[in-house]
Amino acid sequence: MEGDIIYMKQALAEAVEAYKQGEVPIGAIIVCRDKIIAKSHNLTELLHDVTAHAEMQAITSAAEHLGGKYLSDCTLYVTVEPCVMCAGALGWSQISRIVYGCADDKRGYSRFAPQALHPRTQVSSGILADECTELMQRFFRERR
């Protein structure tokens, strides 16, 4: 649990970077054997690409780092529950574990595609949930 908080703080730092760039503030990191191998945040505005979610960017970066498509010894830390698209990609990557901050009641995979992840993937949620929620709420409040 203590390690989860440390790594989630890193994901939150990525989310803050997204926030500063006018992107939806979601950050992600991937850890393999206690080492951060990928960091990213949403880049959909910058890249004009609806698929450029933090998780998708991190998956690509981690796979490149490892030299293979499977992330079976890795953990994803992401500030918001993955969407269906990201959950599908995470399922194909066979990632071992996903840790997310706050739930996404409108777009989260657990509501729309709870079977999208690999059967062996473990999921933990609620890590720094208040901080993750507050950042998202502030972002959307400022845009209204």
C-alpha positions in Angstrom: 0.0 0.0 0.0 2.8 2.4 0.8 4.4 1.8 -2.5 1.1 2.3 -4.2 0.8 5.8 -2.7 4.4 6.7 -3.8 3.7 5.6 -7.4 0.3 7.2 -7.5 1.9 10.5 -6.5 4.0 10.1 -9.6 0.9 9.5 -11.7 -0.7 12.6 -10.1 2.4 14.6 -11.1 1.8 13.5 -14.7 -1.9 14.5 -14.4 -0.9 18.0 -13.1 1.3 18.3 -16.2 -1.7 17.5 -18.4 -3.8 20.0 -16.5 -1.1 22.7 -17.2 -1.2 21.9 -20.9 -5.0 22.1 -21.1 -5.5 18.3 -21.4 -7.9 16.4 -19.3 -5.8 15.8 -16.2 -5.1 12.1 -16.2 -1.7 10.7 -15.5 -0.2 7.2 -15.8 3.0 5.5 -15.0 4.0 1.9 -15.5 6.3 0.2 -13.0 8.2 -3.0 -13.6 10.2 -4.7 -10.9 10.1 -1.6 -8.7 11.3 0.7 -11.5 9.3 3.3 -13.4 9.6 2.4 -17.1 6.9 4.6 -18.6 5.3 8.0 -17.7 2.6 9.8 -19.6 -0.5 11.9 -19.4 -3.4 12.6 -21.8 -2.2 14.0 -25.1 -5.5 14.1 -27.0 -5.5 17.8 -27.6 -1.8 18.1 -28.6 -1.9 15.1 -30.9 -5.4 15.7 -32.2 -6.0 12.1 -31.4 -8.9 10.7 -29.4 -6.9 7.6 -28.6 -4.0 9.5 -27.0 -5.1 8.7 -23.5 -2.5 8.5 -20.7 -2.8 4.7 -20.4 -2.4 4.2 -24.2 0.7 6.4 -24.2 2.2 4.6 -21.2 1.5 1.1 -22.7 3.3 2.0 -25.9 6.2 3.5 -24.0 6.5 0.5 -21.6 6.4 -2.0 -24.5 9.1 -0.1 -26.3 11.2 0.0 -23.2 10.8 -3.8 -22.6 11.1 -4.7 -26.3 7.9 -6.7 -26.3 4.2 -6.2 -26.3 3.3 -8.0 -23.1 3.5 -6.2 -19.7 2.9 -9.3 -17.6 5.4 -8.2 -14.9 4.1 -4.6 -14.7 1.8 -2.4 -12.7 -0.1 0.6 -14.2 -0.8 3.5 -11.9 -3.4 5.8 -13.3 -5.3 8.7 -11.6 -8.7 7.8 -13.1 -10.3 4.5 -13.8 -9.5 3.4 -17.4 -12.1 3.7 -20.1 -13.3 0.8 -22.2 -10.7 1.5 -24.9 -7.8 1.6 -22.5 -9.1 -1.5 -20.6 -9.1 -3.4 -23.8 -5.5 -2.4 -24.6 -4.5 -3.3 -21.1 -6.2 -6.6 -21.4 -4.2 -7.3 -24.6 -1.0 -6.3 -22.9 -1.6 -8.8 -20.2 -0.6 -6.3 -17.5 -0.3 -7.9 -14.1 -1.9 -5.1 -12.0 -3.8 -1.9 -12.4 -4.0 0.7 -9.6 -6.3 3.6 -10.1 -7.2 6.7 -8.1 -10.8 7.6 -8.6 -13.7 5.8 -10.4 -15.1 7.1 -13.6 -18.9 6.6 -13.3 -19.6 8.0 -16.8 -16.9 6.2 -18.9 -15.1 3.7 -16.7 -14.5 0.1 -17.9 -16.0 -1.5 -14.8 -19.5 -0.3 -15.7 -19.4 -0.9 -19.4 -16.8 -3.7 -20.0 -15.9 -5.4 -16.7 -14.5 -8.4 -18.5 -12.1 -6.4 -20.8 -9.0 -6.9 -18.7 -6.9 -10.1 -18.8 -8.4 -12.7 -16.3 -5.2 -12.6 -14.2 -4.9 -8.8 -13.9 -5.4 -7.6 -10.4 -7.1 -4.3 -9.8 -6.8 -1.9 -6.8 -8.7 1.4 -6.6 -9.2 4.3 -4.4 -5.5 5.2 -4.0 -5.3 9.0 -3.4 -8.9 9.1 -4.8 -9.7 12.5 -3.2 -6.7 14.2 -4.8 -7.4 12.6 -8.2 -11.1 13.6 -8.0 -10.3 17.1 -6.9 -8.0 17.7 -9.9 -10.6 16.4 -12.4 -13.4 18.5 -10.8 -11.3 21.6 -10.8 -10.3 21.1 -14.5 -14.0 20.8 -15.6 -15.2 23.5 -13.3 -12.8 26.0 -14.9 -14.0 25.1 -18.3 -17.7 25.7 -17.6 
